[in-house]
Amino acid sequence: MSLSSVHSTDTGSRRRRPAEPTEDSSGEHDSQTDYEQEWIHHRSSPTSLHSLSAATKCANCNPCEESWEEIQNKKTITAENEVEANKLANNYRFGFRKWKSHVTARPFEDRSEVVKELYTELNVIKQHPDPDHLITFGNIVYVFLFGWWISFAYVLVGMLMFITVIGIPYGKFCWKLCCYFLWPFGSLIYEVGNASSRCCERAPNCECSTDPLEDASPLLLPSSSDQELLAPPPRTPYWCRVSTYVWLLLGYPLLAVIHSLACFISWIMVFTIPVAKVNAQTLGVILLKPPEDVFVFSSAQRKRKGSGIKALLYCYRASNWYYYKYTVDGINVFAVNLLLLVIVALVIGYTDTKNDYVTSEVKFAIAIGSIIPLSYYIGMGIASISAQSNFAVGAIVNATFGSITELTFYITALLRGHRAANPCLQEVVKATLTGTLLGCILFLPGICMIIGGLRHSEQRFSSRCTGVSSALLFISVGGVFAPTLFSKAYGNLVCDACTNTSSGNSSGPFICHNCHYDLINGTLYHDHIQPLVYTVSVLLPVAYIIGLIFTLKTHSHIYDISVGDGQGGGHHGTVVHWSRWRSLVILIIATVLMSLCADLATEHIQPILNQPNISQYFIGVTVLAMVSEIPEMVNGIQFALQNNISLSLEVGSCIAVQVCMIQIPLLVLFNAVFDVGFVLLFSDLHLWASIFSVILVNYIFMDGKSDYFQGTALVVVYFILIALYYFAPAGC
């Protein structure tokens, strides 16, 4: 259960407490750009101090030491505002996976300086005392990736404008920008204001007023005397010139293509988003202004600020590592960019039906990759609706859409396998279910313990609370594999044929076809095993509900959540990224797209399964099982880096329990209604790998401590089991 690691020091209070201010000196965990903002604090109530005093007096008393150990592991969650508090409370109450998405916008002035810089417009001028600061690795790479061909394009367009004669002013303008885009760092593109221009036109020898304090500005611009020389003569309006339309018909479209391409490439690369902003600003603003009003000012020129100047574009770095935090309307930039995979998957999947241009393997890879952003959007929609709704609505949304990503793929595969009379897809679904269990029980907590242990040496969590999750895991795995154990007692695993691919050649690959349990007769299955499957499918959700009652009602003092209001307090002044209706629409659209991508993945997986050197088990337990869990893996790693290993461990336990107690019973129910041939009987490899994993992880969690060595043990065991699946004989 996800509540098992989040509880309050004041075990008898359910009141909300005011938030404690926290500092983010490094800016590494800014709430706007991270998926979710949480501060976990150790609190010492009077009861805690009394326990500490008692523990000091009787150092040799084990009960006192255990009491102090419990105090050390009691923590509380503090949210910034009521919306975030409501989202956290709903998520932790129901034990669903922790979608680490910040659904509200944090005030810009409250962000760290590192994050503020990411969202600063490129017309804000910064000071750089030493020009050597502009010579960075990213800026040098810019010249080779973008600078030379953008500059060359301006040379060609400038020559074209000179050929037209009418466009000579734009030709000079292009040559001026040619030098700028070759190395734009530290240089400024600015516009001379109309007021200053009129002043200089009427009185060429006038002195435009300047404030002496302006001489200390961050980047100093041309002086007023420079503006006198640059002031344009009387001219016709911009839209009444022939040269304007020559430029818009011949020069601007060519440069629009160049800048759009550079903008797209740099945006996809994420860390070069400043280059994308430069190209977008140039395309949308600078190239549409009269050329005589736009000037390029190099940092090497005279440095004194004048009046009537409007900065248009200033850039001093081409890349920034912290752009992995960048968000668009609350959505991480990587999730935004990966939407391109969804579009590509749908276009090539439903237009090139005969694989004339793209192979099935490529279509399968793109369709699987498109599941990652869609699962992120589904999670964001769930979090947004839950945050802005009451307890009942949050429960319905979580229960309805909590497992929609995986269930969509499972049901699509079962339907396609049933229509094609292909039992292999049913085995792929079972392998995917088992792979999800192994990944969430072994790999996810293991990698979190390694990363967290490398930064924090040793991390602690409440072994008592983790025991609840361990008990649920035992119940889940025992219930899911009970029909398999029962069938093994009365039936045998048989295969139609286990032979080499080349008859008479003993060196050919060993392949088993149509492996299944021989249940002796139909009466055994229909009268004994099938009723057992239905019984287990009813008992597992009941156990899940009992676990919720345990955490929410009878023993709520153990898992009490104390969420405080942010400094702003309440809903007032809180800006929510997605409204309830918008979240619901996005949730429905993402679910529909998920079903389409899942259909494409199952359609094009068969050529991969037909390869004799790849087992369908291996494909299921690795690629299909772990792709949709990538957002949770990122969440767990971020929790571990913040020294909150308890939540990292709960991420994996939560998903594993959800697979066994919700997803598998729903698949059994679906099969009972539509009869797609799904039988809840697993192979021996699935059975023993899952049971061994649960035993191992419970042994690791016994002492309530974690370090990178324990994490390494879990990861190594996971890869050993994956190796077993890799070398298993192909069966499809």
C-alpha positions in Angstrom: 0.0 0.0 0.0 1.2 3.4 -0.8 0.1 4.8 2.6 2.5 2.5 4.4 5.4 4.9 4.2 3.7 8.2 4.9 2.5 8.9 8.4 2.5 11.7 11.0 4.3 12.0 14.3 1.1 13.0 15.9 -0.7 9.7 15.6 -4.0 10.8 17.1 -4.6 13.9 15.1 -6.3 14.2 11.8 -6.1 18.0 11.6 -4.2 19.9 8.9 -1.2 21.8 10.1 0.4 24.8 8.6 3.2 24.2 6.2 6.8 24.6 7.3 8.9 26.7 5.0 11.6 24.9 3.2 14.7 26.0 1.2 15.8 24.8 -2.1 19.2 26.2 -2.3 20.4 24.2 -5.3 17.2 24.5 -7.4 17.5 20.8 -8.2 13.9 20.0 -7.0 11.8 22.9 -8.1 8.2 22.1 -7.7 7.0 23.6 -11.0 9.3 21.5 -13.2 9.4 18.3 -11.1 6.4 16.0 -11.5 5.2 16.7 -8.0 6.4 18.8 -5.0 6.7 17.2 -1.6 8.6 18.2 1.5 9.2 15.4 4.0 10.1 16.7 7.4 11.1 14.9 10.7 9.0 16.4 13.4 9.4 16.2 17.1 6.2 16.6 19.1 6.1 16.7 22.9 5.3 13.0 22.8 8.4 12.5 20.7 10.6 14.5 23.1 9.2 12.5 26.0 10.0 9.2 24.3 13.5 10.5 23.5 14.1 11.4 27.1 12.8 8.0 28.2 15.1 6.3 25.7 18.1 8.2 27.1 17.3 7.1 30.6 17.0 3.4 29.8 19.5 2.9 27.0 19.6 -0.9 27.6 15.8 -1.2 27.3 14.8 -2.6 23.9 11.2 -1.3 24.0 12.5 2.2 24.4 14.9 1.8 21.5 12.1 0.5 19.3 10.0 3.5 20.3 12.8 5.8 19.2 13.2 3.9 16.0 9.5 4.4 15.2 9.9 8.1 16.0 12.8 8.4 13.6 10.7 6.9 10.8 7.6 9.0 11.3 7.2 11.7 8.7 4.6 14.1 7.4 3.8 15.5 4.0 3.5 19.2 3.4 1.9 20.6 0.3 2.0 24.1 -1.1 -1.7 24.7 -1.3 -5.1 23.0 -0.8 -5.2 21.6 -4.3 -1.9 19.8 -4.0 -2.9 18.7 -0.5 -6.1 17.2 -1.7 -4.3 15.4 -4.6 -1.7 13.9 -2.2 -4.4 12.8 0.3 -6.5 11.1 -2.3 -3.5 9.3 -3.9 -2.1 8.1 -0.6 -5.5 7.0 0.8 -6.3 4.7 -2.1 -2.9 3.1 -2.4 -2.7 3.8 -6.1 0.5 4.6 -7.8 2.0 8.0 -7.0 1.8 10.2 -10.1 4.4 12.8 -9.3 2.8 15.6 -11.2 2.5 19.1 -9.9 -1.0 20.1 -10.9 -0.8 23.8 -9.8 1.5 26.5 -11.0 4.0 27.8 -8.5 4.5 31.6 -8.4 7.4 32.7 -10.6 9.0 34.7 -7.8 9.1 31.6 -5.5 11.2 29.5 -7.9 14.9 29.0 -7.7 17.2 31.2 -9.8 18.2 28.2 -11.9 14.6 27.6 -12.9 13.8 31.3 -13.3 16.4 31.4 -16.0 14.7 28.7 -18.0 11.6 30.7 -18.4 13.2 34.1 -18.8 12.5 35.7 -22.2 15.3 36.4 -24.6 14.8 40.1 -24.5 16.0 40.3 -20.9 19.6 41.6 -20.9 22.2 40.0 -18.5 25.6 41.2 -17.5 28.7 39.2 -18.4 31.9 41.0 -17.2 34.2 38.7 -19.1 33.6 37.8 -22.8 35.5 34.6 -22.1 32.3 33.4 -20.3 30.6 33.2 -23.7 33.1 30.6 -24.9 31.5 27.4 -23.6 31.2 23.9 -25.0 27.5 24.3 -25.8 28.2 27.6 -27.7 31.0 26.0 -29.8 28.7 23.0 -30.6 26.1 25.4 -31.7 28.4 26.7 -34.5 28.8 23.2 -35.9 25.1 22.1 -35.5 23.2 25.3 -36.4 25.3 28.4 -36.8 27.1 27.8 -40.1 24.1 26.7 -42.2 21.7 29.3 -40.8 24.4 32.0 -41.6 24.9 30.5 -45.0 21.1 30.7 -45.7 21.2 34.4 -44.8 24.0 34.9 -47.3 22.0 33.3 -50.1 18.8 35.1 -49.3 20.8 38.4 -49.1 22.2 37.8 -52.5 18.7 37.1 -53.8 17.4 40.4 -52.3 20.3 42.3 -54.0 19.3 40.7 -57.4 15.8 42.0 -57.1 17.2 45.6 -56.6 14.0 46.6 -54.8 14.9 44.3 -51.9 18.4 45.8 -51.4 17.5 47.1 -47.8 16.6 43.5 -46.9 19.7 42.2 -48.5 21.8 44.4 -46.2 19.6 43.3 -43.4 20.3 39.6 -44.2 24.0 40.1 -44.4 24.0 41.8 -41.0 22.0 38.9 -39.5 24.4 36.5 -41.2 27.2 37.5 -38.9 24.9 37.5 -35.9 23.6 33.9 -36.3 27.1 32.6 -36.8 27.9 33.6 -33.2 24.9 35.2 -31.5 26.2 35.0 -28.0 26.7 38.3 -26.2 25.3 40.3 -29.1 22.0 42.2 -28.9 19.3 42.7 -31.6 17.4 45.8 -30.7 14.8 48.2 -32.2 14.9 52.0 -32.2 11.7 53.3 -30.7 9.5 55.6 -32.8 9.7 58.5 -30.3 13.5 58.5 -30.5 13.3 58.3 -34.3 11.0 61.3 -34.6 13.1 63.3 -32.2 16.3 62.7 -34.2 14.5 63.3 -37.5 13.3 66.8 -36.3 16.5 67.8 -34.6 19.6 65.9 -35.8 21.8 67.5 -33.3 19.5 66.9 -30.3 20.8 65.2 -27.1 18.3 62.4 -26.2 17.9 62.4 -22.5 19.7 59.8 -20.5 19.7 59.0 -16.8 23.2 58.8 -15.3 22.0 55.7 -13.3 21.4 54.0 -16.6 25.1 53.8 -17.2 25.3 51.0 -14.7 22.8 48.8 -16.5 23.7 45.1 -17.0 24.4 45.4 -20.7 25.1 48.9 -22.0 23.6 49.9 -25.3 24.4 52.5 -27.9 24.5 56.1 -26.6 22.0 58.8 -27.7 24.6 60.2 -30.1 24.8 56.8 -31.8 21.1 56.9 -32.2 21.4 60.3 -33.9 23.4 58.7 -36.6 21.2 55.6 -36.8 17.9 57.6 -36.9 16.1 56.7 -40.2 15.0 59.4 -42.6 11.3 60.0 -43.3 9.9 57.0 -45.0 6.7 55.4 -46.2 4.7 53.1 -44.0 6.0 49.6 -43.8 3.0 48.0 -45.5 2.9 50.5 -48.3 6.3 49.6 -49.7 7.0 47.3 -52.7 10.1 46.0 -51.0 8.0 44.6 -48.1 6.0 42.4 -50.4 9.2 41.3 -52.3 10.6 40.3 -49.0 7.5 38.5 -47.9 7.2 36.6 -51.2 10.9 35.7 -51.8 13.1 36.1 -48.8 10.9 35.5 -45.7 9.5 32.1 -46.8 13.0 30.7 -47.4 14.2 31.9 -44.0 11.0 30.7 -42.4 11.8 27.1 -43.5 15.4 27.4 -42.2 14.4 28.8 -38.8 11.5 26.4 -38.4 13.8 23.5 -39.0 16.4 24.8 -36.6 13.7 25.5 -34.0 12.3 22.0 -34.3 15.7 20.2 -34.1 16.9 22.3 -31.1 13.5 21.9 -29.3 13.6 18.1 -29.7 17.1 18.0 -28.3 15.6 19.7 -25.2 18.9 21.0 -23.7 19.3 23.4 -26.7 15.9 25.0 -26.2 17.6 28.5 -26.0 18.4 28.0 -29.7 14.8 27.2 -30.4 13.7 30.4 -28.6 16.2 32.4 -30.7 14.9 31.0 -34.0 11.2 31.4 -32.9 11.8 35.0 -31.8 13.6 35.8 -35.1 10.9 34.2 -37.2 7.9 35.8 -35.4 9.3 39.2 -34.6 12.6 40.4 -36.0 12.1 39.4 -39.7 8.7 41.1 -39.8 10.0 44.5 -38.7 11.3 47.3 -41.0 15.0 46.6 -41.6 16.0 50.2 -40.8 14.6 49.9 -37.3 16.5 46.8 -36.3 20.1 46.9 -35.3 22.7 44.4 -34.1 24.9 45.6 -31.2 28.0 43.6 -30.4 29.2 43.3 -26.8 32.6 44.7 -28.0 31.1 48.1 -28.9 30.7 51.2 -26.8 28.8 50.4 -23.6 26.4 53.1 -22.6 22.7 52.9 -22.5 20.5 55.3 -24.4 16.8 56.1 -24.5 14.2 54.8 -27.0 15.8 51.4 -27.2 13.8 48.2 -27.2 15.7 44.9 -26.8 14.4 42.2 -29.2 16.8 39.3 -28.8 19.7 38.6 -26.5 21.3 35.2 -26.0 24.5 34.3 -24.1 24.3 30.4 -24.1 23.1 27.8 -26.6 22.4 25.1 -24.1 21.4 24.6 -20.5 21.5 21.2 -18.7 18.6 22.2 -16.4 16.1 22.2 -19.3 15.1 18.7 -18.3 13.0 20.6 -15.8 11.3 22.7 -18.4 7.5 22.4 -18.6 4.8 23.5 -21.0 1.5 24.1 -19.3 2.6 21.9 -16.5 3.8 19.1 -18.8 7.4 18.1 -18.8 9.1 18.9 -22.1 10.1 15.3 -22.7 6.4 14.2 -22.5 5.6 17.0 -24.9 8.2 15.9 -27.4 7.3 12.2 -27.2 3.9 13.0 -28.5 5.5 13.1 -31.9 5.9 9.3 -31.5 2.2 8.9 -31.1 1.5 10.9 -34.3 4.2 8.9 -36.2 2.9 5.6 -34.9 -0.7 6.3 -35.9 0.2 7.7 -39.4 2.5 4.9 -40.5 0.5 2.2 -38.7 -2.8 3.0 -40.4 -1.6 4.3 -43.7 1.2 1.8 -44.6 -0.9 -1.3 -43.8 1.0 -3.5 -46.2 4.5 -2.6 -44.8 5.6 -1.1 -48.1 7.7 1.6 -46.5 8.1 0.6 -42.8 8.7 -2.8 -41.4 6.6 -4.4 -38.7 9.6 -4.3 -36.3 9.9 -0.5 -36.6 6.1 0.0 -36.3 6.1 -2.1 -33.1 9.0 -0.2 -31.6 7.3 3.2 -32.3 3.9 2.0 -31.0 5.5 0.8 -27.8 7.4 4.0 -27.4 4.2 6.0 -27.8 2.8 4.4 -24.7 5.3 6.3 -22.5 3.9 9.9 -23.1 0.3 8.6 -23.2 0.7 7.0 -19.8 2.2 10.3 -18.5 -0.9 12.2 -19.8 -3.3 9.7 -18.3 -1.5 10.0 -15.0 -1.6 13.8 -15.2 -5.3 13.7 -15.9 -5.9 11.4 -12.9 -3.9 13.7 -10.6 -5.6 16.9 -11.8 -9.2 15.5 -11.4 -8.3 14.0 -8.0 -6.8 17.2 -6.8 -9.9 19.2 -7.6 -12.5 16.7 -6.5 -13.9 15.2 -3.3 -13.1 11.8 -1.8 -15.8 9.9 -3.8 -14.9 11.4 -7.2 -11.2 10.8 -6.5 -11.9 7.2 -5.7 -14.0 6.7 -8.9 -11.3 8.3 -11.1 -8.5 6.3 -9.5 -10.4 3.0 -9.7 -11.5 3.6 -13.3 -8.3 4.9 -14.9 -5.6 3.7 -12.5 -4.8 0.7 -14.6 -6.1 1.8 -17.9 -2.7 1.8 -19.6 -1.9 -1.8 -18.9 -5.4 -3.1 -19.3 -5.8 -1.5 -22.7 -2.8 -3.5 -24.0 -3.8 -6.7 -22.3 -7.4 -6.6 -23.6 -6.3 -5.6 -27.1 -3.8 -8.5 -27.2 -6.3 -11.0 -26.0 -8.9 -9.9 -28.5 -6.5 -10.0 -31.4 -5.1 -13.4 -30.3 -8.7 -14.8 -30.0 -9.7 -13.5 -33.5 -6.5 -14.9 -35.1 -6.7 -18.2 -33.1 -3.2 -17.4 -31.8 -2.6 -18.6 -28.2 0.8 -17.1 -28.3 -0.6 -13.6 -27.5 -2.2 -15.0 -24.4 1.2 -16.2 -23.2 2.6 -12.8 -24.0 0.0 -11.2 -21.7 0.9 -13.6 -18.9 4.6 -12.9 -19.4 3.9 -9.2 -19.3 2.0 -9.5 -16.1 4.8 -11.5 -14.6 7.4 -9.1 -15.9 5.6 -6.2 -14.3 5.7 -8.0 -10.9 9.4 -8.8 -11.2 10.2 -5.3 -12.3 8.2 -3.6 -9.5 9.4 -6.1 -6.8 13.0 -6.3 -7.7 14.3 -3.8 -10.3 12.4 -0.7 -9.4 13.2 -0.7 -5.6 16.7 -2.0 -6.4 17.7 0.8 -8.7 16.2 3.3 -6.3 18.2 1.9 -3.4 21.4 2.0 -5.5 20.9 5.6 -6.6 19.7 6.8 -3.2 22.5 4.8 -1.4 25.2 6.4 -3.5 24.1 9.9 -2.5 22.9 9.2 1.1 25.1 6.2 2.2 22.3 4.6 4.2 18.6 5.3 4.1 15.9 4.2 6.6 12.2 3.4 6.4 9.6 2.0 8.7 9.8 -1.8 8.7 6.4 -2.0 10.4 4.6 -0.1 7.7 6.5 -2.0 5.0 5.2 -5.2 6.6 1.7 -4.3 5.5 2.8 -4.0 1.9 4.8 -7.3 2.3 1.7 -9.0 3.6 -0.4 -7.7 0.6 2.3 -8.9 -1.8 2.2 -12.4 -0.3 -1.6 -12.5 -0.5 -1.5 -11.2 -4.1 1.1 -13.5 -5.4 -0.3 -16.5 -3.5 -3.8 -15.8 -4.8 -2.7 -15.3 -8.4 -0.6 -18.4 -8.6 -3.0 -20.6 -6.5 -4.8 -22.0 -9.6 -1.4 -22.8 -11.2 -0.3 -24.8 -8.1 -3.6 -26.6 -8.1 -3.3 -27.5 -11.7 0.2 -28.8 -11.2 -1.1 -31.2 -8.6 -3.6 -32.8 -11.1 -2.2 -32.0 -14.5 1.1 -31.9 -16.4 2.8 -29.3 -18.7 3.0 -30.7 -22.2 4.0 -29.3 -25.6 2.9 -30.3 -29.0 6.5 -30.5 -30.2 9.9 -29.6 -28.9 12.3 -30.0 -31.8 15.1 -28.4 -33.6 14.1 -26.1 -36.5 16.2 -28.1 -39.0 15.2 -31.7 -39.1 18.2 -34.0 -38.7 20.4 -31.1 -37.6 21.1 -31.3 -33.9 22.7 -27.9 -33.9 19.5 -26.0 -34.8 17.6 -23.9 -32.2 15.4 -25.8 -29.7 11.8 -24.7 -30.0 8.7 -25.8 -28.2 5.3 -25.3 -29.8 1.9 -24.8 -28.0 3.1 -25.6 -24.4 0.1 -25.9 -22.1 -1.1 -27.8 -19.0 -2.7 -31.2 -19.8 -5.6 -31.1 -17.4 -6.5 -34.7 -18.2 -10.1 -33.9 -19.1 -12.4 -31.0 -19.4 -14.2 -31.9 -16.2 -11.1 -31.1 -14.1 -10.9 -27.6 -15.5 -14.5 -26.7 -15.7 -15.6 -28.2 -12.4 -12.5 -27.5 -10.3 -9.9 -25.1 -11.7 -12.3 -22.6 -13.2 -14.4 -22.1 -10.0 -11.1 -21.7 -8.1 -10.0 -18.9 -10.5 -13.3 -17.1 -10.0 -13.0 -17.5 -6.2 -9.5 -16.1 -6.2 -10.6 -13.2 -8.5 -13.3 -12.3 -5.9 -11.1 -12.7 -2.8 -8.2 -10.6 -4.1 -10.2 -7.4 -4.5 -11.8 -8.1 -1.1 -8.3 -8.3 0.5 -7.5 -5.0 -1.2 -10.6 -3.4 0.3 -9.8 -4.8 3.7 -6.3 -3.3 3.4 -7.9 0.1 2.6 -10.2 -0.2 5.6 -7.2 -1.1 7.8 -5.3 2.0 6.7 -8.2 4.5 6.5 -10.3 3.5 9.5 -9.3 1.0 12.1 -5.5 1.8 12.1 -5.5 5.2 10.5 -3.3 6.5 13.4 -0.4 4.4 11.9 -0.6 5.9 8.5 -2.0 9.3 9.4 -1.3 11.9 6.7 -0.8 15.5 7.9 -0.9 17.8 4.9 -0.4 21.5 5.5 -1.5 24.5 3.5 1.1 26.4 1.6 2.1 30.0 2.3 -0.6 31.2 0.0 -3.2 29.0 1.8 -6.4 27.6 0.4 -7.6 27.8 -3.2 -7.2 31.6 -3.4 -4.4 32.6 -5.8 -3.8 29.0 -6.8 -3.5 28.5 -10.6 -4.4 25.0 -11.7 -2.8 23.8 -15.0 -5.8 21.7 -16.1 -9.4 22.2 -15.0 -11.6 19.2 -14.2 -13.3 19.2 -17.6 -10.0 19.7 -19.5 -8.4 16.9 -17.5 -11.4 14.6 -18.3 -11.2 15.4 -22.0 -7.4 14.8 -22.1 -7.9 11.6 -20.1 -10.4 10.3 -22.6 -8.4 11.3 -25.7 -5.2 9.7 -24.2 -7.1 6.5 -23.4 -8.5 6.3 -27.0 -5.0 6.9 -28.4 -3.6 4.3 -26.0 -6.0 1.7 -27.4 -5.0 2.6 -31.0 -1.3 2.3 -30.2 -1.8 -0.9 -28.3 -3.7 -2.3 -31.3 -0.8 -1.4 -33.5 1.7 -3.0 -31.1 -0.1 -6.3 -30.9 -0.6 -6.3 -34.7 3.1 -6.0 -35.4 4.5 -8.0 -32.6 3.9 -11.3 -34.4 6.9 -11.1 -36.7 9.1 -10.6 -33.7 7.6 -13.5 -31.9 8.1 -15.7 -35.0 11.9 -15.3 -34.8 13.3 -18.6 -33.4 16.0 -16.9 -31.3 13.6 -14.7 -29.3 11.2 -16.2 -26.7 7.8 -14.7 -26.2 8.5 -14.8 -22.5 11.5 -12.5 -22.9 9.6 -9.9 -24.9 6.8 -9.9 -22.4 8.8 -9.6 -19.2 11.1 -6.9 -20.5 9.9 -4.5 -23.2 6.1 -4.9 -22.8 6.2 -5.0 -19.0 8.5 -2.1 -18.2 7.7 0.5 -20.9 4.5 1.7 -19.3 6.1 1.8 -15.9 8.9 4.3 -16.9 7.0 7.3 -15.3 6.9 5.4 -12.0 10.6 4.5 -12.2 11.4 8.2 -12.6 9.2 9.0 -9.6 10.9 6.4 -7.4 14.4 7.6 -8.4 13.5 11.2 -7.6 12.1 10.1 -4.2 15.4 8.2 -3.5 17.5 11.2 -4.4 15.5 13.3 -2.0 16.3 10.8 0.8 12.8 9.5 0.9 13.4 5.8 0.2 10.2 4.7 1.8 8.1 6.3 -1.0 10.5 4.8 -3.6 9.8 1.3 -2.2 6.1 2.0 -2.1 6.0 2.9 -5.8 7.0 -0.7 -6.7 4.9 -2.4 -4.1 1.8 -0.3 -5.0 2.0 -1.3 -8.7 2.6 -5.0 -7.9 -0.4 -5.1 -5.6 -2.5 -3.3 -8.1 -1.5 -5.8 -10.8 -2.5 -8.8 -8.7 -5.6 -7.5 -6.9 -7.1 -5.3 -9.6 -5.8 -5.9 -13.1 -5.8 -9.7 -13.1 -9.3 -10.0 -11.6 -10.5 -7.6 -14.2 -9.0 -9.7 -17.0 -10.7 -12.8 -15.5 -14.0 -10.9 -15.5 -13.4 -9.7 -19.1 -12.8 -13.3 -20.2 -15.9 -14.5 -18.4 -18.0 -12.0 -20.4 -16.3 -12.2 -23.9 -14.5 -15.6 -23.6 -11.2 -14.7 -25.3 -9.5 -17.9 -24.0 -7.6 -16.3 -21.1 -6.8 -19.0 -18.5 -5.2 -18.0 -15.2 -2.5 -20.7 -15.4 1.1 -19.7 -15.6 4.2 -21.6 -16.6 6.6 -22.9 -14.0 9.1 -20.2 -14.8 6.6 -17.4 -14.0 5.5 -19.2 -10.8 8.8 -19.8 -9.2 10.4 -16.5 -10.3 7.5 -14.5 -8.8 7.5 -16.4 -5.5 11.2 -16.2 -5.1 11.2 -12.5 -5.8 8.5 -11.8 -3.1 10.5 -13.9 -0.5 13.8 -12.1 -1.4 12.4 -8.6 -1.2 10.7 -9.2 2.1 14.0 -10.5 3.5 15.8 -7.4 2.3 13.1 -5.1 3.9 13.2 -6.7 7.3 15.7 -4.4 9.0 14.2 -1.1 7.8 17.5 0.0 6.2 18.7 0.2 2.7 22.0 0.9 0.9 23.4 0.5 -2.5 24.6 -3.1 -1.8 21.1 -4.3 -1.0 19.9 -2.6 -4.1 22.6 -4.2 -6.2 21.5 -7.6 -4.9 17.9 -7.0 -6.0 19.0 -5.8 -9.5 21.4 -8.7 -10.0 18.7 -11.2 -9.1 16.3 -9.4 -11.5 18.9 -9.7 -14.4 19.5 -13.4 -13.5 15.7 -14.0 -13.9 15.7 -12.0 -17.1 18.5 -14.2 -18.4 16.4 -17.3 -17.7 13.6 -15.8 -19.9 16.1 -14.9 -22.6 17.5 -18.4 -22.9 14.1 -20.1 -22.6 13.1 -22.0 -25.8 11.0 -19.9 -28.2 7.4 -21.1 -28.2 5.6 -19.1 -31.0 
